Amino acid sequence: MPYETRSLSAAGVILLGAALAGCPSPPTRLSSTAIPLSLADDGHFTVPARVNGSGPFPFILDTGADSGVVYEWFAKQRDLPAEAAQELSGQTGTVSTPMYRIKQLSIGGRSIANTLAYAAPNRHDRGKEAGVAGNDLMDGSVVVFDFPCKAVEFRVKPFSVERLVPKSVPVIEAGTIEDGTLLTLPVQLQNAAGVALLDTGSRDTRISPQFAAAAGIDPSSPAFRDGDLIYGANSKAATSRIGPVGRVQFAGIAIANVEARVIDLAAFRSAGVGGSVMLLGTDLMQGYRLVYDHAAKQVGFSPSACASSSIGH
């Protein structure tokens, strides 16, 4: 049973009420070592990163990326040395792309040395991000994304997800996909069951046409509108429709009146988790505190101390 129910509308996130009789105590606020989490103009959440000792530069801390990525403009600006090309899989397909050598990539007290980052084409939107930090940087720690507090914190193991969430919060034993290490969660869209790909690098939630159909959602209806084009690593544009998809449930949370994007992505097919699949984006996470252990494949969503005034009892 969900411990909390929220409703998403154009006006924002509105609390409807708690689904448990008791209200869990909000977790302790993040420490002074917390890293600021900012909402960029293009809707992505970014953190300040240092590259080869310089910076800070805005990077997306992405649970949906196995390893780091730098945008071409940034690689050229910082004169990063290029190496042999490798295959990069993105939302819209796969492309061969150069690799750039980074001596050190650091976010807060967490760093990775002598790493290769994939080159990505410059963004087609208003985004000014320099790159993406992925699971290779996050492994070895439990990462707390406190969206309402606008902060991220790395807790070096032996911290565990169970230790960092209230006892009333379910800890999800996550699954994985066939073509990467991205974690998956069970999800319910209306009355249809499916799989959610946990993706803090996606600014919005993206639902496969098969999942939408299983939930009785018709993206061709007048309630939907054409979405902006989505470009993957291969620069191929994918069309989409945005509109009301109803109730979404995951990790003990139920959110009503959700608006989301219905889109046919190559990443859905390559994930190998079936047709009823969605990318769970930060639009549905931003009211919560995500505790994330990629290596242990554990995830927990709990109330944030910074949103405690809006949590019903």
Secondary structure, DSSP 8 states (H G I E B T S, - for coil): --SEEEEEETTEEEEEE-SSSS---------TT-EE-EE-TTS-EEEEEEETTEEEEEEEE-TT-SS-EEEHHHHHHTT--EEEEEEEEETTEEEEEEEEEEEEEEETTEEEEEEEEEEE---SSS----EEE-HHHHTTEEEEEETTTTEEEEEETT--HHHHS-TTS--EE-EE-TTS--EEEEEEETTEEEEEEE-TT-SS-EE-HHHHHHTT--TTSTT-EE---EE-TT--EE-EEEEEEEEEEETTEEEEEEEEEEE--HHHHHHTS-SSEEEE-HHHHTTSEEEEETTTTEEEEE--GGGGGG---
